[in-house]
């Protein structure tokens, strides 16, 4: 089962900018490319609003605690960019977090509705059930950067673009369902994924800062934000980082920073709203090269 937001213009932009590729954090006097690779050690926090079959009240299901997904993990990062001149550039970057885990003895029973409002099904996870959870996130960021303030020490860059997020959320195992208000539990075959594949283009605005305080040493900062509502989906993103960069002879650079990232998605159905949040924070190391 799938829920997808399709936007042909977004995909066209993704392909075009992915071919051109570049990074808004570069300091540019002439046209040039910049490529950066790295990773960060993430402490993840993921949850989903569900209902207790015992009390009828809503509570947050914690994926790391209740479903035993790994909380701390190393995440890869890739970025490529092109600046046309000292003021204007385009960029593309990508990061991912893929996790799955099996809980052989659910200690908290819960129920949740299918996020697609056209599918009137409620799923039930009973006490003691064995459930395998899959939660995969891939995030590609594309956009335009404008260096609106530049002097010998400072660069301040405005960015506008899209976060395109591939979200896969699935449950397999001992799952029951209520269909069309018939709340007798109907067994679902094991190894059945309840729902998966939410693809959402998420527009954002941001600000990048670069301050050189000594030869080869700079302080870097990054902030992006979006809020969007498309049909029955409402979402918010906060993306922050700050760190210090060392430049090796003008071509190579290393940046050590701390990153905070959080996405909240609300999917409104006819009778309920499915809320999913995903976030991570941790130290990040990036190595870059300009040519």
C-alpha positions as CSV (number, residue, x, y, z in Angstrom):
1,X,0.0,0.0,0.0
2,X,1.3,3.4,-0.9
3,X,0.6,7.1,-0.2
4,X,2.5,9.4,-2.6
5,X,2.5,13.1,-3.5
6,X,3.4,13.4,-7.2
7,X,4.8,16.6,-8.5
8,X,6.3,16.4,-12.0
9,X,7.9,19.8,-11.8
10,X,9.7,18.8,-8.6
11,X,11.1,15.6,-10.3
12,X,12.1,17.6,-13.4
13,X,14.0,20.0,-11.1
14,X,15.6,17.2,-9.2
15,X,16.9,15.6,-12.4
16,X,18.1,19.0,-13.9
17,X,19.8,20.1,-10.7
18,X,21.2,16.7,-10.0
19,X,23.0,16.8,-13.3
20,X,24.3,20.3,-12.7
21,X,25.0,19.8,-9.0
22,X,26.6,22.2,-6.4
23,X,26.9,23.5,-2.8
24,X,25.7,26.9,-1.4
25,X,28.4,26.9,1.2
26,X,31.2,27.5,-1.1
27,X,33.1,30.8,-1.1
28,X,33.4,31.8,-4.8
29,X,35.2,34.4,-6.8
30,X,34.8,32.7,-10.2
31,X,32.7,29.8,-11.4
32,X,33.7,26.5,-9.9
33,X,32.5,23.1,-8.6
34,X,32.6,21.8,-5.1
35,X,32.2,18.3,-3.9
36,X,31.8,17.2,-0.3
37,X,31.5,13.8,1.4
38,X,31.2,12.9,5.0
39,X,29.0,11.5,7.7
40,X,27.6,12.1,11.1
41,X,26.9,10.0,14.2
42,X,23.2,10.3,14.7
43,X,21.1,10.0,17.8
44,X,17.6,9.4,16.3
45,X,14.2,10.1,17.8
46,X,11.2,8.7,15.9
47,X,7.6,8.4,17.0
48,X,4.0,8.0,15.8
49,X,0.7,8.8,17.5
50,X,-1.4,5.6,18.2
51,X,-4.4,4.6,20.3
52,X,-4.5,2.4,23.4
53,X,-7.1,-0.4,23.0
54,X,-7.3,-0.5,26.8
55,X,-8.2,3.1,27.5
56,X,-9.1,4.6,24.1
57,X,-6.6,7.4,24.6
58,X,-3.9,8.5,22.2
59,X,-0.3,8.2,23.1
60,X,3.1,8.4,21.3
61,X,4.7,5.1,20.2
62,X,8.5,5.5,20.5
63,X,10.2,3.6,17.7
64,X,13.5,3.4,19.5
65,X,12.1,2.3,22.9
66,X,8.9,0.4,22.0
67,X,9.9,-1.1,18.7
68,X,13.7,-1.5,19.3
69,X,15.0,0.4,16.3
70,X,18.6,1.4,16.7
71,X,18.9,4.8,18.3
72,X,22.6,5.7,17.5
73,X,24.0,5.1,14.0
74,X,26.5,6.5,11.5
75,X,24.8,8.3,8.5
76,X,26.5,9.0,5.2
77,X,26.3,12.4,3.5
78,X,27.1,13.6,0.0
79,X,27.0,17.1,-1.6
80,X,28.0,18.5,-4.9
81,X,27.7,22.2,-6.0
82,X,28.4,24.7,-8.8
83,X,28.8,28.4,-8.5
84,X,28.2,30.5,-11.7
85,X,30.1,33.4,-10.1
86,X,30.7,35.0,-6.7
87,X,27.0,35.5,-6.0
88,X,24.9,32.8,-7.6
89,X,25.0,29.0,-7.3
90,X,23.0,25.8,-7.3
91,X,23.4,22.7,-5.1
92,X,22.4,19.1,-4.5
93,X,23.0,17.0,-1.4
94,X,21.8,13.6,-0.1
95,X,21.7,11.8,3.2
96,X,20.0,8.6,4.5
97,X,19.0,6.6,7.5
98,X,17.7,3.0,7.0
99,X,16.7,0.9,10.0
100,X,14.7,-2.2,10.8
101,X,14.2,-4.3,14.0
102,X,12.1,-7.1,15.3
103,X,10.5,-6.9,18.7
104,X,9.5,-10.5,19.8
105,X,7.3,-9.4,22.7
106,X,5.4,-6.2,22.4
107,X,4.8,-4.8,25.9
108,X,2.5,-1.9,24.9
109,X,-0.6,-2.8,22.8
110,X,-1.7,-0.2,20.3
111,X,-3.9,0.6,17.3
112,X,-3.5,3.0,14.4
113,X,-5.4,3.9,11.3
114,X,-4.1,3.6,7.7
115,X,-2.8,7.0,6.7
116,X,-4.5,6.9,3.4
117,X,-8.0,8.5,4.0
118,X,-9.4,6.3,1.2
119,X,-8.5,3.1,3.1
120,X,-10.8,2.6,6.1
121,X,-8.8,0.2,8.1
122,X,-7.6,0.1,11.7
123,X,-4.6,-2.0,12.6
124,X,-4.2,-3.7,16.0
125,X,-1.0,-4.8,17.7
126,X,-1.7,-7.0,20.7
127,X,0.3,-7.5,23.9
128,X,3.0,-10.1,23.3
129,X,2.9,-9.9,19.5
130,X,6.1,-10.3,17.4
131,X,6.5,-7.3,15.1
132,X,9.2,-6.3,12.6
133,X,9.4,-2.6,12.0
134,X,11.0,-0.9,8.9
135,X,11.7,2.8,8.9
136,X,13.8,4.1,6.0
137,X,14.4,7.8,5.2
138,X,16.4,9.2,2.2
139,X,16.6,13.0,1.9
140,X,17.8,14.9,-1.2
141,X,18.1,18.7,-1.1
142,X,18.2,20.8,-4.2
143,X,18.1,24.5,-4.7
144,X,19.6,27.9,-5.4
145,X,22.0,30.0,-3.3
146,X,22.6,33.7,-3.4
147,X,25.6,35.3,-1.6
148,X,24.0,38.6,-0.6
149,X,26.7,39.8,1.7
150,X,30.5,39.3,1.2
151,X,33.6,41.0,2.6
152,X,37.1,39.9,3.6
153,X,35.7,37.8,6.6
154,X,32.0,37.2,6.0
155,X,29.8,35.4,3.6
156,X,26.0,35.3,4.1
157,X,24.1,33.2,1.7
158,X,20.3,32.9,1.2
159,X,19.0,29.6,-0.1
160,X,15.7,28.5,-1.6
161,X,14.9,25.0,-2.8
162,X,13.3,21.6,-1.9
163,X,13.9,18.7,0.4
164,X,12.6,15.6,-1.3
165,X,12.1,12.9,1.2
166,X,11.6,9.2,0.6
167,X,9.9,7.7,3.6
168,X,9.2,4.0,4.0
169,X,7.4,2.9,7.1
170,X,6.3,-0.7,7.4
171,X,5.1,-3.2,10.0
172,X,5.1,-7.0,9.6
173,X,4.1,-9.9,11.8
174,X,1.2,-10.6,14.1
175,X,-1.2,-7.8,13.1
176,X,-5.0,-7.6,13.2
177,X,-7.3,-5.2,11.5
178,X,-10.8,-3.7,11.8
179,X,-12.4,-3.0,8.4
180,X,-15.5,-0.9,7.6
181,X,-16.3,-0.4,11.3
182,X,-16.3,-4.2,11.8
183,X,-14.0,-4.3,14.8
184,X,-13.7,-8.0,15.1
185,X,-10.0,-8.7,14.5
186,X,-9.3,-10.0,11.0
187,X,-5.9,-11.7,10.8
188,X,-3.4,-10.3,8.4
189,X,-0.9,-12.8,7.0
190,X,2.6,-12.6,8.6
191,X,5.2,-10.7,6.6
192,X,2.6,-8.2,5.3
193,X,3.8,-4.6,5.2
194,X,0.9,-2.4,6.4
195,X,1.9,0.8,4.7
196,X,5.0,2.1,3.0
197,X,6.4,4.7,0.6
198,X,5.5,8.3,1.3
199,X,7.2,10.6,-1.1
200,X,6.9,14.3,-0.4
201,X,8.5,17.4,-1.9
202,X,9.2,19.9,0.9
203,X,10.1,23.5,0.0
204,X,12.5,25.3,2.3
205,X,14.2,28.6,2.9
206,X,17.5,29.0,4.6
207,X,20.6,31.0,5.6
208,X,24.2,30.0,5.4
209,X,27.0,31.9,7.3
210,X,30.8,31.6,6.9
211,X,33.1,33.8,9.0
212,X,36.9,33.6,8.6
213,X,38.5,34.5,12.0
214,X,42.1,33.5,11.2
215,X,44.3,32.2,8.4
216,X,42.7,28.9,7.2
217,X,40.1,28.9,10.0
218,X,36.4,29.7,9.7
219,X,33.2,29.4,11.7
220,X,30.2,28.0,9.7
221,X,26.5,28.1,10.4
222,X,23.4,26.7,8.5
223,X,19.7,27.0,9.2
224,X,16.7,25.9,7.0
225,X,13.0,25.8,7.7
226,X,9.8,24.8,5.9
227,X,6.1,24.5,6.7
228,X,3.7,23.1,4.0
229,X,0.2,21.7,3.6
230,X,-0.7,19.7,0.5
231,X,-4.1,18.1,0.4
232,X,-4.4,16.0,3.5
233,X,-0.7,16.2,4.4
234,X,0.9,18.9,6.7
235,X,4.6,19.0,7.4
236,X,7.3,21.0,9.1
237,X,11.1,20.7,8.9
238,X,13.9,22.3,11.0
239,X,17.5,21.9,9.9
240,X,20.3,23.5,11.9
241,X,24.1,23.1,12.1
242,X,27.1,25.0,13.3
243,X,30.8,24.2,13.4
244,X,34.4,25.1,12.5
245,X,36.2,24.6,9.2
246,X,39.9,24.3,8.3
247,X,41.1,25.0,4.8
248,X,44.1,23.2,3.3
249,X,45.8,25.5,0.8
250,X,42.6,26.7,-0.8
251,X,41.3,23.5,-2.4
252,X,40.7,21.0,0.4
253,X,38.8,21.7,3.5
254,X,37.5,19.9,6.6
255,X,34.4,20.9,8.6
256,X,33.5,19.6,12.0
257,X,30.0,20.6,13.1
258,X,27.0,19.6,15.2
259,X,23.8,19.0,13.3
260,X,20.1,19.0,14.4
261,X,17.3,17.9,12.1
262,X,13.6,17.3,12.7
263,X,10.7,16.5,10.4
264,X,7.0,16.3,11.5
265,X,4.3,14.9,9.2
266,X,0.6,14.9,9.9
267,X,-1.6,12.9,7.6
268,X,-5.3,13.8,8.0
269,X,-7.9,11.1,7.5
270,X,-11.7,11.2,7.7
271,X,-11.8,10.3,11.4
272,X,-8.2,10.7,12.7
273,X,-4.8,12.2,12.0
274,X,-1.7,10.1,11.7
275,X,1.3,12.0,13.1
276,X,4.8,10.8,12.5
277,X,7.9,12.6,13.6
278,X,11.6,11.9,12.8
279,X,14.7,13.7,14.0
280,X,18.3,13.2,14.7
281,X,21.2,15.2,16.1
282,X,24.9,14.6,16.5
283,X,28.5,15.5,15.4
284,X,29.3,15.7,11.6
285,X,32.6,15.6,9.7
286,X,32.7,16.8,6.1
287,X,35.7,16.8,3.7
288,X,35.4,19.0,0.6
289,X,37.3,19.8,-2.6
290,X,36.9,22.7,-5.0
291,X,37.8,22.6,-8.7
